[in-house]
Amino acid sequence: MLRPLAVLELDDASAKSLGVSLVYLRFAGMGLAVFITGSIVSVVGIIGFIGLAAPNIVRMAGARRLGQRVLWSMLLGAVLLATTDLLLQNVTGVLPMLIPTGAVTGALGAPLLMWLIPRLKLQGNRAPQPAAVLANRHPAPGRLATRLAIGLLLATGLGLLLGQGVNGWYWLSPDNWSVMQWRMPRVVAAAASGLMLAVAGTLLQRLSANPMASPEVLGISGGCAIALILGIFLLPAPTSGMLVGVGTLGAFATLLILVALNRRSGFVPERLLLTGVAVSALFDAVRSVMLAGGDPRGQQVIARLAGSTYYVDLTSALVVGTLAALLTLCTLPLTRWLDILPLGAPTTLALGVALNRARLVLLLLVALLTACATLVVGPLSFVGLLAPHMARLLGLTRARQHLLGAALVGMLLMVLADWVGRQMIFPYEIPAGLVASLIGGAYFMWGLRRL
């Protein structure tokens, strides 16, 4: 397969002119890769970053032809993984817990990816495909927003007034009004986190012109989660306030890493997302290492990282609700940038927008929104990816309308996810983040089937 696969480095038209069936070739190559990966995972578990690091290292070392890259990356990957595993076998006798080799390869691979990012040749200033900008516009966006707002009010009433008790389902009445002190903070926190993640996802997707961009991919939530894990394990008796402070420091440290690695390139969106992937991989590695020892505090980590509103009190809910409203209002003056940036760097500069400053300001807003949501309910998945998509599918394409629609959809999804998680297997609970991920995963499988 080496000769036909080498043709794939050309564009599709050139490959077809050379007699290559792109559909069958890609299917065969993907099938082979899936078989190899499945064989590895079934025997030794998940191994991170070897498949990313080895080919890039041999390419930078001078292997240009595909056959050379395959051969030397195979040998280098074997050396990297065997060396890591042998070192861990010697270290495990000293440490009180078993450290998984797969987690360590991720921890080593994340800095390697950060080192590779400035050296990658990315065309981040090209204009996006038309599909990333254009869509069918809704004829009456105001009426659609009103319907979404009514749906949000109904979902809020459902979350506050309907629930299960010892005797089954019941509507809240003056006799059991005290239950509101537990329900109100959770509904407010769910709505606020959904609002912030939806707005952050919309900003990031329009900034990068990438429909798959989402807040968790940027790495801010991963950096915040790393700090929370370290705070739980290293601080003697961490309080909620201490964990919030530690998480804030972790989020800002991640933001500094993003700025430092991407400032010289002008905050090219592809480099930003790759840096976030590296930080997220480091977060996964730290989580795996911390949970591998069987420490009882690992249950607290799992509960916080699952995306639950269980730990939110009324004061925290009001604070995060206020922050969500203020940060969302800060995005409204930037809607002109959000309309122009998806058109590409040349058009943006021609229209008088300071590209680097616009990208940096939007990146700071995304980081603040993601960090605030993560500190309250944990690193949620799919809400920041799903809400902007649904708003766009509903026909809200202009930046201001897109932001408003995504915000309403995000709040609606999170309030419903929190209520479903509380009621589905009562008296036990499913965290709202997991319910949102189930909904989001099902939606994207359905959406990809339609493409």
N, C-alpha and C positions, 0 to 999 in steps of 0.2 A: 504493500500500500504506500510505500515511500514516494514513488514517482507521482501518482495521482494526488497524494496529499500535498506534495510540494506545489502543485498547480493552484491549490487553494490560497496561496499567498498572493495570487493575482486577483483582480476583480472578477465578478461573476461572469461578465460578458466575455472576457479573455479566456476564462476557464472553459466556458461552453464552446467557444470557437475551436478549442483544442480537443473537443470530443469527450469531455468529462461530464458524466451525469452527476450534478452537484447533489441532488436529493439522495441518491443511493450511496454516494461517497461519504457524505456527512452522516448518513444513518449508520453506515458500516464503521466509520471512525468513532462515532459516539457509542455505538454498541460495544466496540472493543474496549473503550475507556471505562464504560460502566461495568463490564465484566471484570476487568482488572481491579477496579476500585472495590467492587463487591467482594471479590476474593480476599483482598487485603483486610477489609473491615470485618469479615466473618472470621478471620483467623486471629488477627492481632488488635482489632478495634480501630477507632478513628485516629488517623495520623495526620496532623495538620502541617501544611506549608512545605513539605518535602516536594510535592508536585509543583508548587509555585517557585520555590527557591532554586532547585537544581537546574531546570531549563534556563532560567534567567542568568544564573551564574556562568553556565557554560557558554551562553550566547555572548555575555560580556567578556569572557575569556578568549573568544575568537572563533568559536564553532559557528559557521555560517550556514552550511548545507544541512538539510533536514536529517539526513542519515547520521551526520556527525553529532548533531544535537541530541538525537535519540540515544545513540550509543553512550556518549559521555555523560548525559544527564542520568542515565540508568546507573552507571558506575558511581557517579557523585552522590546520587540519592542513596545508594546502598551504603556508601561510606558515612554519609551524614547520619542516617538512622542507626547504623550499627555503632558508631562512635557515641552517639547520645545514649543509647541503651546500655552500653558497657560502662560509661561514666556513672549512670544512675545506679547500676548494680553495685558499684563501689560506694556511692554516696548513701544508698539506702541503709547500709549497715550502721551508719552514724546517726541518721535522722530517725525520729520515733515513728514515722509513718511512711507508707509506700507512695512514691511519687510516680504517676503514670507517664510513660514515655511519650505518648501522644500529646499530653498537655505541655510537656517541656519543649517538644518540637514547635508547638504553637507559640510558646513564650520566646523561643529563640528566633522563630521566623518573623514575628511582628517587627522587632528592630531591623531585621534584614530587609523587610519590605519598605520600612521607612527610609532606609539607606538607598534602596533602589529607586524610590519614587522620583527624586530630583533628576535621576539619570535616564528616566524613561522618556521617550519621544512621543508626546501626546499632542494631538491637534485640538486643544481645548477651545480655540477661538473661532472654529469653523461654525457656519450657520447650521442649525439643526435641521432634521428632516421636517417637511411641512406638517406631518401628522402630529409632531410634538407641539405645534402652535395652533393649528386650525382644528375646529370641531364644529358641529352643528350648534348654533346658538338657540337658546330658548327664546320664544317670542315674547314672553312676559316674565322676566327674571324676578321682578318684585313680587308677583303673585306666587311664584315658586318658593321664594324665601319665606313668604307668609305661611305657606303650607308646612314648610320644614319647621318653622318656629312653633306652629300649632302642634305638630308631632312631638317636638321637644317638650312642650308644656304637658302634653298627655303622658309622655314617658316619665316626666318628673313626678306628676301626680301618681302614676302607677308605682314608682319607686318609693314614694313617701307614704301612700295610703293603703296599698294592698300588700299583704304578706301572709306568711304562715306562722301559726303558733301551736301550742299543745293540742288544741282542738281542731286544727286544720286551717283552711283559708279564712281570712277575715279582713274587713275594711276597718281602718283606724277610726275610732270614735272617742268622744271626750273621756270615756272611762279608762282607756288605755293610751292616752295622749303622751304619756311618759316615754313611749317607744320612740317618739320623734327625736329625742336627744341622741339616739344611736343612728337613726336613718338619715337625718338631715345632713350630718357631716359627710357621710358616705356619698350621698347624691351630689352634694356640692363639689366634693373632691373629684368625683368621677366626671362631672360636667366640665370642671375647670381643666383637668388633665386632658380630656378629649379636645377641648378648645385649643389648648396650647400645642398639643401634638399635631392637630390638624393644620393650624396656622403655620407651624414650623415645617411640616411636610409640603405645604403649598409653596412657601418661600423657597425651599430647597429644590423642588421640582422645577419651578420657573427660573431659578438662578442657574441651574445646571442644564436645563432643557432635557432632563432625563426623567422619564415617567416612572422609573424604578427607584429613584432617590427617596430616602425617608430619613427621619431624624435619628433612628437607631444606627443607620449605616454611617452617619457622620462620626460616630464614636463618642459623642458627648455623654450619652447615657451609659455607655460602657465604662468610660473613665470615672463617672460618678459612682457606678456600681462597684468598681474596683476599690474606690476609697471607702465605700460603705462596708465592703467585706473586710478590708484591713482594719477598719475601726471596730467592727464587731469582734474580731479575733485578737487584736493587739491592745485595745483599751481595757482597763481593768473592769469597769462597770459603766459601759456607755449608756447615756441617757438619749432620749429622742433629740434633744437640742444639740448634743455633742455629735450625733450621727448626721444631723442636718449640716452642721458646720464642716464636718469632714467631707461629706458628699459635695458641698459647694466648692471646697478646695480642689477636690478631684475633678470636678467639671471645669473649673478655671484652668487647672494644670493641663487638661486635655486641649482646651481652647488655645493655650499658649503654644502647645506642640503643633497644632494645626496651623497657627499663624506663622510660627518659626519655619516650618517646612515648606510653606506655600507662599510666603511673602514675596520672594524673589521672582517666582513664576507668575505673579499677578493673580493669585488665587484662582487658577484654572480649575473649573469644577471637577474634571476627572481626577486631578491630583488630590483635591479635597476628599473625594469619596474613597480613593484608594488609601489615604491616610486614615480615614475612619474605619475602613476594613481592617487595617493593621491594629488599631486600638481595640476594636471589637474582638479580634483574635486573641489579643493579650488578655482581655477581660475573661474570655472563655477559658484560657489556660490557667489564670489565677483562680477562677472559680473551681475548676476541676481539681487543682492541687489542694485547695483549702477543704474541699468536700471529700477528698479521697481518704483522709485520716479518720473519718468516723466521729469527729468531734460533735458533741451535742449541739454546739452553737451553729452547726451547719443547718439545722432545721430552721433557725431564725433567719439565716441567709436565704434559704429556699423560699420561705414565706415572703420576705421582702422583695426578692427578685421575681416572684411570680406575677407581680402587678396587682396587688390587692389594696383595697381601701380600708382594710380591717383596722389598721393602726391609727387612722386619722381621727382626731378629735375636732370639736367645733372651732376652736381657735385656729388650728392649722388649716381647716377647710376655708374659713373666712379669709385668712392670709393668702392662701393660694388662689382663691377666687378673685381677690383684689389684684394680685399680681397678673393673673391671666387677663383680666379686663384691661389693665394698664398697658401690658406688653402688646396686646392685640390692637389697642388704639394707636400705639407707636408705629404699627405697620401701615396704617392708612395713608399717611403722607408719602409713602414709598411706592404707591401703586403704579406711578408712571414708570419707575425703574422696572417693576415687575412685568409691565406690558412690553417694554423694549428689550430687556435682556434676552428673552428666548429667541430673538431675531439674529443673534450672533454678535461677536465683538465688533466687526467693521461697521455694521449698521448702528450699534449702540454708540460707538465713538463718533460717527457722523452726525448723530442726533444730539451731541453735546453732553453725553453722560460720562462722568469720570468713572471709568470701568472699575479700576482697582478699589476706589473708595466705595462705590456702590456694592461691590462684592463683599468687602470687609464689613460694612454696616449690616448687610443682610445676614452674613455669617454670624456676627455677634448676636443678632436678634434670634436666630435659630438656636444658637448655643444657650442663651438665657431661657428661652421657652422650653427647650428639651430638659435642661438641668432642673428647672422648677418642677416640671411634671415628674421627672424621675425621683426627685427627693420625696415627693408625696406618695406616689403609688408604685414606684419602681420602674425598671426599664420595660415599658410596654412595647409590644410589637404590633405592627399592621395598622394601627389607627392612623399614624402619620402618613402611611402609604395608601390606605384605603380611602380615607375621607376626600383628599384632593381628586382621586380618580372618580369617585362617585359624583362629586360636584361637576367635574368636567363632562361625565356621561349625561348628566341632567341638562347640559347645555349652558353652563355658566363658564364662559371662556375669558371674558375680560377680567383683569386682575382684581378689581374691587369686588365684582360679583363672585369670582372664584374663591376669594378669601372668605366672603360671607357665607357662601354655600358650604365650603369645606368646614368652616367653624361650626355651623349648625349640624351638619352631618356627623362631625366628630363628637360633639356633645351628645347627640342623640344615640350614637353607637355605644358610647361609654356608659351612659345612664342605663340603657337597656342591658348591656353586658353585665353591669354590676348587679342589676335586679335579677337577671337570669341566674347569675352565679350564686346569689343568695338563696334562690328558691328551688333550683333544679334538684338538688339532693338534700333538701332540708331534713335535719338540722345542721348538716355539714355544708361547707361552702366551697365553691370553685372560684378562684381569684378572677377578677374582672379582666385582667390581662390575658389569661388563658382563654376565656370565653371570646374575647375580641380576636385572638389569634385563630380560634376555630372558625369564627365567622369569616375573618379575612382570608384564611386559607381556602375555605370552600368557595368564596367569591372569586378568588383569583384563578382557581382551577376551572370554574365556570367561564370566567372571562377569557382565559387563554383558549378554551375550546371554541369560542366564537370567533377568534382572530383568524 
